[in-house]
């Protein structure tokens, strides 16, 4: 992000904002195999069609997904597969943090138990 002007940083922030909602992340996961229509996405993630459409509109506006219309059917797909790499990187970092926290808690619990058993 070094050297980006304010307008460019606003676009970056909008992209991350689009990824900041769990339902949108579910939609991205549902699009991993390829393009899908709203009905299929609704059935897969278990939310209303109106909700899926609203979240897809946010992802579309941010450039995260693309839409193709075939007749009366709109099909959505991921715009850039690199988005999955970004999400996987973030999930990996969160996993490392959780593992570290668990190790710290386990050590604390073990130490507290040893003191109690003296």
C-alpha positions as CSV (number, residue, x, y, z in Angstrom):
1,X,0.0,0.0,0.0
2,X,3.1,2.2,0.2
3,X,2.7,5.2,-2.1
4,X,-1.1,4.9,-2.6
5,X,-3.0,8.1,-2.5
6,X,-6.2,8.6,-0.4
7,X,-8.5,7.6,-3.3
8,X,-6.7,4.3,-3.8
9,X,-6.6,3.6,-0.1
10,X,-10.4,4.2,0.0
11,X,-10.8,1.5,-2.7
12,X,-8.6,-0.9,-0.7
13,X,-10.7,-0.2,2.4
14,X,-13.9,-0.8,0.5
15,X,-12.6,-4.2,-0.7
16,X,-11.7,-5.2,2.9
17,X,-15.1,-3.9,4.1
18,X,-16.8,-6.1,1.6
19,X,-15.0,-9.1,3.0
20,X,-15.8,-8.2,6.6
21,X,-19.2,-9.9,6.9
22,X,-19.6,-13.6,7.6
23,X,-22.4,-14.1,5.1
24,X,-20.3,-12.7,2.3
25,X,-17.5,-15.0,3.2
26,X,-19.9,-17.9,3.0
27,X,-20.9,-16.7,-0.4
28,X,-17.2,-16.7,-1.5
29,X,-16.8,-20.2,-0.2
30,X,-19.9,-21.3,-2.1
31,X,-18.4,-19.8,-5.3
32,X,-15.1,-21.7,-5.0
33,X,-16.3,-24.5,-7.4
34,X,-17.4,-22.0,-10.0
35,X,-20.2,-19.7,-11.0
36,X,-23.6,-20.1,-9.4
37,X,-27.0,-18.4,-9.5
38,X,-28.7,-16.7,-6.5
39,X,-31.1,-19.7,-6.1
40,X,-28.2,-22.2,-5.7
41,X,-26.3,-19.8,-3.4
42,X,-29.4,-19.3,-1.3
43,X,-29.9,-23.0,-0.9
44,X,-26.3,-23.7,-0.1
45,X,-25.7,-21.0,2.6
46,X,-29.2,-21.1,4.1
47,X,-30.2,-17.4,4.1
48,X,-33.0,-15.7,2.3
49,X,-32.8,-14.8,-1.4
50,X,-33.1,-11.1,-0.5
51,X,-30.1,-11.4,1.8
52,X,-28.0,-13.2,-0.8
53,X,-28.9,-10.6,-3.4
54,X,-28.0,-7.8,-1.0
55,X,-24.6,-9.3,-0.1
56,X,-23.8,-10.1,-3.7
57,X,-24.5,-6.5,-4.7
58,X,-21.9,-5.4,-2.1
59,X,-19.4,-7.9,-3.4
60,X,-20.1,-6.9,-7.0
61,X,-19.7,-3.2,-6.2
62,X,-16.3,-3.9,-4.5
63,X,-15.1,-5.9,-7.5
64,X,-14.9,-9.2,-5.5
65,X,-17.4,-11.0,-7.7
66,X,-18.5,-10.7,-11.3
67,X,-21.9,-11.3,-12.8
68,X,-22.9,-12.7,-16.2
69,X,-26.5,-12.7,-17.3
70,X,-27.8,-15.6,-19.5
71,X,-31.4,-15.0,-20.4
72,X,-33.2,-14.4,-17.1
73,X,-30.5,-16.1,-15.1
74,X,-27.7,-14.1,-13.4
75,X,-24.6,-16.1,-12.6
76,X,-22.0,-15.0,-10.1
77,X,-18.3,-16.0,-9.9
78,X,-15.2,-14.8,-8.1
79,X,-13.6,-11.9,-10.0
80,X,-10.0,-12.8,-8.9
81,X,-9.1,-16.3,-7.5
82,X,-6.3,-14.4,-5.6
83,X,-9.0,-13.4,-3.2
84,X,-9.1,-17.0,-1.9
85,X,-5.3,-16.8,-1.2
86,X,-5.9,-13.6,0.8
87,X,-8.7,-15.2,2.8
88,X,-6.6,-18.4,3.4
89,X,-3.7,-16.2,4.5
90,X,-5.9,-14.4,7.1
91,X,-7.4,-17.7,8.3
92,X,-3.9,-19.1,8.7
93,X,-2.8,-16.1,10.8
94,X,-5.9,-16.4,13.0
95,X,-5.3,-20.1,13.4
96,X,-1.7,-19.4,14.5
97,X,-2.9,-16.8,17.0
98,X,-5.5,-19.2,18.4
99,X,-2.9,-22.0,18.7
100,X,-0.6,-19.7,20.5
101,X,-3.4,-18.6,22.9
102,X,-4.3,-22.2,23.6
103,X,-0.6,-23.1,24.3
104,X,-0.4,-20.2,26.7
105,X,-3.7,-21.1,28.5
106,X,-2.6,-24.8,28.7
107,X,0.7,-23.8,30.2
108,X,-1.1,-21.5,32.7
109,X,-3.6,-24.2,33.7
110,X,-0.9,-26.8,34.1
111,X,1.2,-24.4,36.3
112,X,-1.9,-23.5,38.4
113,X,-2.7,-27.2,38.8
114,X,0.9,-28.0,39.9
115,X,0.7,-25.2,42.5
116,X,-2.6,-26.5,43.8
117,X,-1.3,-30.1,44.1
118,X,1.7,-29.1,46.2
